[in-house]
C-alpha cells in the first residue's frame, strides 16, 4: 500500500491553492477593495433609483456585498435574482409596499451589476470571477484528486456552497472527487441535495468499505476503513450490576481517572490521550478541578469550556470575578469584568455597564 501526502485545507485555502496553480493567476481583490467598490456602486445606483426609503450607510453596503456573495455562491446571477423578485411582486403597483420592494430590488440589481463592472475593470478578481477563471483555464499542475469531508452550507455553516460543488465537477484535470459524510448528516437533507446536483452519483457505505477495502484511482487497494467505536472504561473487578465508581466528590473522580491513566502506562498499556475523553452530563463543575488535578499529575489535557459557560450566564459571571481575584486584579481581567453585561457598576448618580 502506498502512502499519499494530503494537503488538508479549508474552503478559503482551497481557493488559494487553486489560484496559485493557474499559469497566469489574476490579482485577488482584498476585502477593502471590494468594500470600496460596492460603496461606489451603491451610490451610483442610488442616484438613478429615484426616491429610496432608506439612506446608504457603511453597514448597509456591507450587507449588500454579503447578499451578493450569497447569491453567487448559490449559482445565481444578478439578472435571475431581479427576475425572480419581479415575478413574485407581479405587475400590480397599487400596494405601496410592493412599489417600495420593486424600487429596492432594482437598486440592488443595478448596484450589483455596477460592482461587477468595477471589479472587472480593476484588473483583479473576487471569489466568483476566480471560479469562472478556474473552470475556463486549465492549471499548470492540476489537482488530480479531492476529498470533501464537510457538508454544504445548509447542513454546516462552514460548509461548501452550491457554486463550490459545481466548481469541483467542472474544474479541468480533476480525476477523482470523493465525498465523505456521516449517516446523520446525509439524513438531514444533504443526501438529497447531492443527488440533485450530481445525478448518478456512486455511493459506498461504511460497511462496504469495512468489508474488504475499495480500489483507488491508481488501481491499488486502499486500506479497509475500520470504524472506531468508543469503549467505556469501568472499574476493575466491578460487579456487572454496578459498573461505576463510587467516590466522595468531583475532585476525587478526576484524581481516580488520573491514577488509572498512569497505572495503565506503568503496566505497559498504550494510552492514546488524544483518543481518551472524560464525558459528563454537566461538565462545568469539573472544568475548574481538571486544571489543578491534571496539571499536578503531569497529564496533558484539553477542555472545551466556552459552551458550558455560555449556557450558564450566572456561572460565567462568577467566573469573571474569580479570574479577577486570582490574577490580583490584572488589567485584562478587570476589563473583562467591566465589559460583562451581567454587572452594573455605579458611581454617584451614573451607572456603567
C-alpha positions, 0 to 999 in steps of 0.5 A: 500500500502506498502512502499519499501526502494530503494537503488538508485545507479549508474552503478559503485555502482551497481557493488559494491553492487553486489560484496559485496553480493557474499559469497566469493567476489574476490579482485577488481583490482584498476585502477593502477593495471590494468594500470600496467598490460596492460603496461606489456602486451603491451610490451610483445606483442610488442616484438613478433609483429615484426616491429610496426609503432608506439612506446608504450607510457603511453597514448597509453596503456591507450587507449588500456585498454579503447578499451578493456573495450569497447569491453567487455562491448559490449559482445565481446571477444578478439578472435571475435574482431581479427576475425572480423578485419581479415575478413574485411582486407581479405587475400590480403597483397599487400596494405601496409596499410592493412599489417600495420592494420593486424600487429596492430590488432594482437598486440592488440589481443595478448596484450589483451589476455596477460592482461587477463592472468595477471589479472587472475593470480593476484588473483583479478578481473576487471569489466568483470571477476566480471560479469562472477563471478556474473552470475556463483555464486549465492549471499548470499542475492540476489537482488530480484528486479531492476529498470533501469531508464537510457538508454544504452550507445548509447542513454546516455553516462552514460548509461548501456552497452550491457554486463550490460543488459545481466548481469541483465537477467542472474544474479541468484535470480533476480525476477523482472527487470523493465525498465523505459524510456521516449517516446523520448528516446525509439524513438531514437533507444533504443526501438529497441535495447531492443527488440533485446536483450530481445525478448518478452519483456512486455511493459506498457505505461504511460497511462496504468499505469495512468489508474488504477495502475499495480500489483507488484511482491508481488501481491499488487497494486502499486500506479497509476503513475500520470504524472506531467505536468508543469503549467505556472504561469501568472499574476493575473487578466491578460487579456487572450490576454496578459498573461505576465508581463510587467516590466522595466528590468531583475532585476525587473522580478526576484524581481516580481517572488520573491514577488509572491513566498512569497505572495503565502506562506503568503496566505497559498499556498504550494510552492514546490521550488524544483518543481518551475523553472524560464525558459528563452530563454537566461538565462545568463543575469539573472544568475548574478541578481538571486544571489543578488535578491534571496539571499536578499529575503531569497529564496533558489535557484539553477542555472545551469550556466556552459552551458550558459557560455560555449556557450558564450566564450566572456561572460565567459571571462568577467566573469573571470575578474569580479570574479577577481575584486570582490574577490580583486584579490584572488589567485584562481581567478587570476589563473583562469584568467591566465589559460583562453585561451581567454587572452594573457598576455605579458611581454617584448618580451614573451607572456603567455597564 
